[in-house]
Structure formats: structure tokens, C-alpha cells
Amino acid sequence: MNKKRANILVVDDNRHILSSLPMLLKHDFGQIITLEHPSEMVKVISEESIDLVMLDMNYASGARDGQEGLYWLKELRKFDPDILVVLMTAFGGIDLAVEGMKEGADDFVLKPWNPEKLISNLKNLLKLKQSEQKLARYKSFTRDELKHQAGRVSMYTFSSPLMNKVYDAVARVAPTDASIMITGENGTGKEVVAREIHRQSPRGEEIFVAADLGSLSDSLFESELFGHRKGSFTGAHEDRQGRFEVASGGSLFLDEIGNVPLTNQQKLLSVLESRKVIPVGATRPIDVDVRLISATNADLNKMVSEGQFREDLLYRLNTITIHIPALREMPEDVEGLCQYFLEVYKIKYQKHSLELSGRALQKLKRHHWPGNIRELKHTIERAVIMAASDTILPQEFHLRPLAKPGTDDELNLQQLEKKAIMKAVDVYQGNLSHAARKLGITRATLYSKMKKYGV
């Protein structure tokens, strides 16, 4: 994890200040850019990633009232309300300082300054700003995150030899900052493994953000991932941070990466190469520092050969690949998962004395679980909700049989729709874009229906 050093823009007509400040600040901060006049200030900030501006208050010959500085402070605040601004002057008193703070300055310093005190003040301002931004990111994300907590399986619920290989791979890659690609069928728990990689990494105390790309429409792709500014499009009623910015400092999990259209693949690649995002409606790039973990059920190498996925993007995403086996390949894990989910939903639905009968457990262990862990989880939850006594019997599980081609005489429309979706997803080997096109629906609609039916 790279600790970003803050970039500072110094605006002053005193050439001695422009040469001495960079020498003073270069050891404690990042890039130090200098300007002799604030007329170019907005242009520089729009092109560079600036964290703090040190702005002199007088530029005209003989000026001492600070009104020029106050004017340029207002112009700067119009362009970027959030950037840190420290006003500087050799001619000022408490009244000018108060006026500057009212106009949005974050601090006010008098020349000449104490070098150690100046550096300490700048560091404290930046640290406070970073803490506020981190709190805002957590607040914006926590509500959505909490919706998905119930029933989340732990990676260590598993005990099969196949999963032991996954444990070993996670332990090896987690301490690095390498980009990870997690592959496996729908419902195998790819996000669980991604969270474990994050937990074991040096970023483990920072935020983990998941982005479900399969459910994003093309029009919302940039807004969701890169953010947007108020008024940038219809419905943009306020500024919003994108997932990359929210996850900065932590890990970003991009699920269903194989369903990103080629046009958006280029936008994603640009962000991964530059480590900067530009929110929709903004002009200033924002530095982002994320550990990227992606997941897919598609064969991306095949998609590359068919021209459906960019080869350069694939190289960026899969420095290391971890494959998650299907549940049918790990029959020894079924019983433990059943008991785990039973305990979760007993608590959730206040049925503390509920238990699985031996015959019910045997029925679950014999099932082939085409929907993998997700299907098992939903099956247990339904059984807990519908249980009429303290013991769940085998007849209370309505498990779908293995598909038999050519024998579909089901007249229930929902069942027909579910079977059509399953067949399309199977035919196109998990490529939801192709399956949706064949079904005559959008990818977002297909993804929503798959979740509805537990496919």
C-alpha cells in the first residue's frame, strides 16, 4: 500500500518565496508547484492533483489590504469547494484573517513564518482533511454494505482439500499489492475469497468496496465507479463519490468483470493505468490508491480471442488467478455449510430451537447444487422461514432436478423464464452480455432475474 504524499501549489509574486518554499517543503510533501500569479491557478488545479494551495493575498505593486487574495480565494472556491487553502501575507491582522476564514480559507499564516510550525500546521490540516474524507467514504458506503451482511459465509467454513489449495493461494497473494482475478461459477463465493484477501493484506484495516458490474447499465458505469458532480446529468442532485474514490486506501472488488462492454473496458483501463479518476461533470483528476480484486464466471481468454475483451485490460487484472471450485466438487463441505446457514437464519428469524433432521441433511448432501453456495443458502433460508415445527424434514426442501433436454412441459411462466435464463447462461458459458442479447433483455435485467431465481 502506497502512502500518497500531498501535492502543494504555491501562488506568490515573490520569487524568493517561490524558490525557498519548495526547498522547505519537499522532504515532507509530494510535488511542490509554483505560480507567480493566481490567474493560472484554476488551470493548474484542473490538470494536476493538488491537495493544498498556499495563496498570497497581495499582487499589485504597493497593495496591502489583501483584497486580491480574497477575490482569488472566491474564484478558487467556485471551482473546487473542497480543496485546502492557506492564505499568506506579510501585511495582515486579525480582521483580515477572520475575513479570509469566512470566505473559506482553511488557515492563515503571516510572513515570515517559523519553518517547523508551518510544516506542522500543513501536516495537521492535511491529516484532518484525510480523516474527514475517510469518514465520509465510510458513511456513504456503510448503509449499502450492511444490507449484505446477513448470511455471509466465512471462507473458513470450508474444509475440503480443494479449498485448502485456495487458502494457500490467498495466504501467498494477500501480503502483496498484486491485482487478483478470482474465477468460478456463479454462487461459489468469489466475494468471500476477495474479502479474505483484503483481511489478510496490509490494507486490512481500511475499507473493502464491492462493485457489481453485472448489474450496472452502460449509462451508470462511469457515475458508479468514478463518481459525478451535481448537475452533471439528469438526476445528479448532489456530488457523489465513485467506488474507486470510496475504496482509496483499501481494496476494490469488481465482480462480473467479464460483463463490461468494450467501450467501458477502455475507460476502466485508463483509470488502472493512471490511478486517477475524473468524476462525470468534473475537470480535475482525483488520485486513487486501490488494491484491485476482480471476479468472473466467464472465460476471459476466450473472450479476448473473440474480440469481446481487451487483452491489455486482462493483463492489468490478472497478475494472479485464483479458481474457486463448484460446490458439487466439494461434497464434504455441504454439511458444514448447511449447519452454518441454519445457525445464521435461526438467529435472524428467532427460531432458536430449529434443527435439521438426519434425512433432510442426507437429501441436501445428495443434491448437485447447480447454483452452488448461493442456492444452498437460499434453500436453508426458505426452509427456516417455512418450518412448521422444530425439525426441518426432507419434504420441506423443494430442490430443482437436473435439467433434462426436451422434456419441458412446465406451464408456470416463472419456471419457464427461469429455465430459459439458465439455458442461455449455460449456452454462453456465463457470458451475461451474450445471454441477455439472446433473451432479448438488457444485461441489468438478466442479472436481476438471476438473483430473483437464485441462478
N, C-alpha and C positions, 0 to 999 in steps of 0.2 A: 504494500500500500504506500503510495507516494504522498507525502505531506506537501501540499501546494504552498509555495511561498507567495505572499501577497505582492501584487504589482502596484506601483505608485506612480501617479502623474504629478509632476511639479510644474506649476504655472507661475512664472515670476519674470519681471523685466530686468532684474538684477542678475547680471551674468556671473557674479561671484556666487550668488545663491544657487544658480543653475549648475555650477561646477562643484561646489562644496557639498550640497545635499546628497547627490548620488554617491560621493565618496563616503559620506557618513552612514548612509542607509543600506549600501549594497551588501553588507555582511549579514544583515538581519532580515532583509526582504528580498523579493524577487527582482523583476525588471523595474528599473527606475527610468521613466521617460520624462523629458523636459520640454517645456514650451516657453517662449518669451512673451506670448500674448494669448489671452483666452479665446480669441476668435476661432482658433483651430481646435479648441478643446473637445467639442462635441464630435468632430470628425475622428479625432484620435481614439476617443472612447468607443465609438461605433466600430472601429477596426481592430482595436486591441482589447484584451481582457484586463480592465483596470479595476482594482478593488478600492482604491482610495485616491482622492485628489487633494493636493496641497495647493491652495489658491490664494495668491497675493491679492490685496484689496485695493491697491493703487497702481495705475499705469501711466496716466497722463503726467507730464512734467509738472512738478510742484503740487500734485494732488495729495491731500492728506485726510480727506473726510471718509474714505472707504466706500463711496457710493458706487464706484465702478465694480468693486468686488461684490457688493450686494446685487448689482444688476446681473453679473455673470453667474452668481450663485443661483438666482431665479431661473436663468436660462438653462443652467445645468440640471436643476430640479425638474424642469419641464421635460427634459429628455430622459432623465433617469432619476426617479424619485428615491431610489434605494441606495445609490452609491454613496460611500462615505466621503465627507468633505471637511477638510480642516482649513480654516481661514488663517492667513498670516498677514501681519502688518507691523511696521516699526512705529506707526503713529496711531494709537488707539487707546481707548479707555474702556471702562465697564459698560458705558452706554452703547458703544459700537459693538462690543462683544455680545451684549444682550440682543441687539437688533439682528446681528448675524445669526444667532441661535434661533431666533423667532422665524427667520427666513429659511431655516432648515439645515444650518451648519451643524456638524457633529462635535466640533471643538474649535477653539480659537487660541492661537499662540502669538506671542509678541516676539519680535526680533530685537536683539539677539537672544537665542534660546540656549538653555542648558542641553547639550547633546544627549546625555544619558536620560534626562527627563523626557525629552522629545521622543526618543526611541521607545521608552517605556509607555508613554501616552498612546503612541501609534499602535503598539502591540496590543494594549488593552482595548482600544477601540475595535481593532480587527477581531480580537478574541470574542468580545461581546457580540459583534455582528454575526460571527460564525455560530455562536451559541443560539442566537435568535433565529437564524436561518435553519439550524438543525431542529430546533423546537417546532418551527413552522412546518418543516417537512414531516416530522413525526405526527403532528396534529392532523395534517391533510391526509395522511396515509392510514392512521390507526383505525379510523372508523371502518374503512373498506376491509382492512386486514382482519379485524375482529369477526367479521361475518363468516370467515373461512376457518376459524379456529376449531369449531366443534367437530369431533371425529377425526381430527388429523392424526394419521398414523405415524408412529416413530419409526425411523429406519431400523432401530434395534428391536423391533417386534419380530423380525425375521431371524431364522436360524439355519436355513438351508445352505449347502455348500456353494450353490450359485451366488447367493447373496454374500457369502464370505469373500468371494472374489471382488464384489462391488465394494464391500467395506475396505478391503485392502487398497483398491484404486482410490477411494475417497481419501484415505489417510495419506496417500502419496501426493495427491494433487492439491489438497486443501491448503497446505502452508505456502504454496506458490500463488502468483497472481495470474497464472495462465488462464486463457479462455477455455471453457469446458463445454463440450457438446454431449448431452445425455440423450440416448436413443432408446426406443422401446415402444411397445404397443400402447394404445390409449388405455388409461386406467392402471398402469403398472406402478405409479408412484414416482414419476420423474421429479416432481417438485419436492418430494420428501428428500430425495438424494441431493438436490440442489441446496436445500436448506441445511443439510448436514455438512456439505462442503463449506458453506458460509460459516456455520457454527464453529468448525474446526480451523478456520482461517484466521489470519491476523486481523481481519475485519469483523470478527465475530461479535464484537460489542457494538458495531454500527448497524445501520438499517439494512434489511433484506426486502427488496421490492420485486414483486412478480407482475409481469405484463402478459396477458393472454392475447397473443397476436391473432389467434384463430377467431376471436370474437370481434376484432376491430374492423370496421369498414374502412375502405381506402381514404374516405374524406376525413376520418378522425385519426388516422395513423400519426400524422405529424403533431397534432394537438396533444394526443395522449402521451406520446413518447418524448416530444421536445417542448411541450408547453405552448401557451398562447398569451397574447396581450388583450386586454379589454378592448372590445370593439373591432377586433381583427376579422371577425366574421359574424354572421347572424347567430345569436345565442351566446356569444362570448361576452357575458355581462361583467366579468371580472378577470384579473390576471390569474393564470393558473400555471403552476409548475408542472413540467412533464416528468415522466417516470425516470428519465436519465438524471435530471436535476435532483429529484427527491432522493434517489439512490446514491448520490455522490458521496464518496467516502465509504460506502458499503458495497453490497452486491446487487446486481440487476439480473433477474431471471426472465428470459424471453422464451415463453412457451409457444409451441406450434410455429416455430421459426420457418418451417417449410411452406407455410401458407401465405408468406409475404409476397405480394406481386413484384415483378421485376422493377417497376418504377420506384417502389418504396425500398427495394433492396439497395438501390443506388444511394438513396438518402441515408439509409442506415450505415452503409459502408463509409460514407463521408464522415459521419459522426465518429465511427470507430477509429478512423484514420487520424482525425484532427483532435479527438477528445474535446470537442466543443459542440454545443447545440445553439441554434438560433430559434427561439420560440416564434410561432406564427405571429406575424404583425410586428416583430421586433427587428432591430438592425444590429444590435450589439451581441456578439457571441458570448456564451457563458461556458467557462471551463467546467468539465465534469470528470470525476475520477471514480470509475466503477469497475468492479470485478464482474466480468460478463460470463453468465452461465446460460446456455441455450438448450432447448429440448425439441425433439421432433419424433414423430412416428413414421415419417417419410424416408425414402431412400434418396438422400440429397445428392449422392454421387450420380445416381441415375438421372435425377432432375437436371444436374449440370450437363450431362451428355445430351439431354433432350432440349437444352436451352431454356429450361424453366427456373434455373437458379444460378446465380453468378458464382463462378469458380473463385474469384478473388475474395468474395464475401465468405465463402465456405472456409477458405484458408484462415481468415480472421477469426472465425467462430470455433473451429475445432482443433485447437492445438492439442488437446487431449479428448478422446471419445470414451465415454463410459456407457456400456449397454446394460439395460435393466431387463432381466428375463420375465417372461409372462408367468402368471400365477399357475397355469397348468403345468409348467416346468418345475414348479416347487410345491408339490402336493403336501410335503411335510410342514409347510408353513400355514396351511389352511386352518388347522385347528387353533393355532395361536392367534391368528387374525380374527377368527370368529369370537373367541373369548375376549379379545381386546375391544372389538367394536360392541360386543354385548355389554361390557362394563361401561363404556362411554355412554351408550344410549339408555342404559338402566338409570344412570345418574341424570341424564338430560330429561327423561320423561318420568322421573320419580317412580320407577318400578324396581325398587332395590332388591326384592326377593326373587326376581325373574331368573330362570336358568334354562339352558338348552338340554333337551332330552338326549340320551345317547343315540337314539335312532335318528333324531334331527341332525346331530353332528355328523353321523355317518353319511347322511344324504348330502350334506354340504361338502363333505370331503370327496364324494364321488363325482360331483359336478365338474364340468370342464371350464367354467368361468371365462367365457369369451370376452366379457367386459372387465376381466381382471379384478384388481383390488377394489376399484370403484364399484363394480357390480356387487361384489360381496358386501361391501359397506352398506349400500342401499338396501340389499336384501335383509341384512340384520336389522337395520333401522325400521323397515316396514314391519318386520315380524315383531319387534318390540312394541311398536305402536298398536298393532292389531291383536296382540296376545290377550286371550280371554281368561287365562289362568296364570299361575306362577311357573308353568312349564311350557316351553315352546316345543310343539310337536312337529314331526316332519311334514304333515299335510298343510301346515301353515306357511310353508315356503313354496312359492309358485315360480319355479325356475324354468327358464326358457330352454327348450330342447335344442339339440344340434340341428342346424338348418338342413333340410332335405330338398334339393332342387326338384322343381316340377310338381310339388305336392301342396302348393299354396291354395287352400280352399277357405282361408280365413276371410270372413266378411266384415270384421271390425276395422274401420277406417284407420284408427290409430295404429293397430297392429300392422296393417298393410304399409302405412307410412314408415313405421319403424323398420320393417323388413326391407323396404326399398332403400332406405338410408344405409342399413347395414350392408346390403349388396353393393351399393355404389361405392361405399368406403372400402370394401374388400376388393372390388374390381380395380380400383385406382390405388390400391396399396397404401391407403391412409392419406393420399393427397386430397385434402378437402376442397381445394380450388377446382380440381378436375371433377370431383364427385358432385359438387354443388352445380357446376355448369351442366353436367349430365342430367341432374334432377330438375333443372330449371329454376333454381333458387339462388339467393346470394350465399356467400360463404358464411357470413354472420348468422343468417337464418339457419343454415345447416348446422352450425356449431351449437346454436341454441336448442335445436331439436335433438341433437345428440345428447346434450346434457339432460334434456327432459326425459328421454327414453333410457338413459344410462348406457348409451352405446359407447 
